[in-house]
Amino acid sequence: MDSLSRLSRAIQGGRRLKWRPASREEVLERLLVKRAEARQAGLDGLEKSLRQQIAWALPVHRGGGGDPN
């Protein structure tokens, strides 16, 4: 229960600060931290949702189809 209350406080604190991301990387960093906290708290549904958001936040580089080396 302690992990759940810690996660709840972190979420409320973020809302109070009215945080605006400076970059996509910053969004990804925060999502990764939240996912780790959700996992520690045993919040499987929230962790799954955060994983989906993390996948969206990952930068995608589309190559020209050539050799990646």
Long-range contacts (C-beta under 8 A, 24 or more apart in sequence): 3-37, 3-40, 3-41, 3-42, 4-41, 4-43, 6-37, 6-41, 7-34, 7-37, 7-38, 7-41, 7-43, 10-34, 10-37, 24-57, 24-59, 25-59, 27-57, 28-54, 28-57, 28-58, 31-57
